[in-house]
Amino acid sequence: MRTDSNYYILVGDLQNWKIAIENHVWGYSEKTKGSWNKAKIGDWLAFYATSPIKKVFGFGITTDKFKDDEILWRDEKLFKRAIWNLRIRYKIVYLVDNWKEGIDLPPNTMLGTSRKRVDREFFLNLVKNADKKWKTNIIKSLEME
């Protein structure tokens, strides 16, 4: 297990998540380049869908960082340019079949847009809650024990 990994909750709406899951990518804009610069291969990710679900529905691990001007997301298609061209690629470790069966975040967890960095303990608790609710062993897959 890497001791220098970061832990993130990636935050997006259902339409953007469907695109992100299909392509195994998440994007950062030039405005958030600092966050992208801090992202590392081996970082652990929780996937959080906003309205109407408002739940964590899966987990992944960052496998690559790259720049790409391919237009993927809804807003990019509207503006006809890549907005989130600083990207990470990730391996999906687990996705719950029915996203409505996702897990809730702890009360009073404040999320911004796109991503939130969390500490290891917070992330481990999310994984443990998911394992319990979904009857999985994600914690072993992430080599986090």
N, C-alpha and C positions, 0 to 999 in steps of 0.2 A: 504494500500500500504506500502510495506517495504521501509524504508528510507536507509537501508544499502545494497540495491541491487547493483550489478554491471551491466554494459551494454556492450555487446560484439557484434561484427560482426564476425561471423564464416565464414572463407574463404576456399573454396575448389573447385575442378574441378567437372564437371558434373558426372563423374563416381563415385567419392567418395561421392558426395551428394546423389546419388541414393541409395547407401548403407546406408549412415547415416540416411536418411529419412525413409527407410524401417525398420531400427533397432532402430530409435529414440535415437541414441548415437553420441557422438563426442569424439575423442580421443586426448590425450596429450602424448608426449614421456617423457622418464626419463629426457631428456635435458630441457624440459619445465615444470618440476614438480612444480616449483614455481608458475607458472600461474594456474596450476590445483589446487594447495593448496589454492589459493585465490578465486577460483570459489565457489559459494554458491548456495544452493537450493533457488530458487526464483529469480536468476539472469535472466535478460531479454536478448534475443538473436535475432539477425537479421541474416538470412541465405543469404550468398552472393556466387554466382557461378562465377568462373573465366571463361576463354575462353570456348566457344565463346560468352557466354551471357554477362558477366560482369555486373550483376544486382543483387539487393536484390529481392528474390523471396518468402520470407516468414519470419515468426517470431515464436518464441517459448519461453518457460520458463523452466529453469533447475529444475528437480525434484529429482535428485539423483546423487551421486558421488560414484564411485567404481573402483576397479582394476579388470581387466579381461584379460586373455591371449588368448581368442578366436581370431583367425585370421579372420579379416573382410575385410580390405582394400586391394586394388590391390598390393601395395608394400609389404604388409605383406605376401600375397600369394606368391609373387616372392621370398622373402627371407625366407619363411617358418617359420616365427616367428612373434609374436605380437610386433609391434613397438610403437603403440599408445595405450598402455594397461592401462593408467590412463584415465578413461572415465567419462563423464557426460551423464546422460540420460535427455531427455527433452520432454516436452509436446508440440506438435505443436499447436500453436494458430491459425495460418492461413498460407496457401500455395496458391499462385496464380496458377490457372490451367495451364496456358501456361507460363512457366518460362521466355520466351522471352518478356513477358509483365511486367517483373519486373521493379523495380524503380532504377534509377541511384543514385549513391553516389554524394555528392557535389563535384564540381571540386577541384582538388588538394588534394583529400583525399588519403593519403598514406596507403596502406595495406601491411602487411607482409604476412607470410604464416600462415595458420591455424586459427588465431584469432587476433582481434584488440579490445582493450578496448577503449570505447568512453564514453563521459560524457552524463548525462541525457538529456540535451538540444539537443545534436546531435541526440540521439536515438529518442527522441520525434518528431523531425523534420522528421526522416525517416518514423516513423509510420504515421504522419499526411500526408506526401506525398503519402504513400501507400493507406491510406484511401481515399484520393481524387482521385487517379488514378484508384483504383480497386473498388471504390464505396462500401467500407466496413466500419466497425466501430471497427477496431482492438484496437484503443486507449481505448475503453470501456472494451474490453476483457482483456486487460492488466491492467486494473484499474489504468491508468496513468493520468487521468484527474485531 
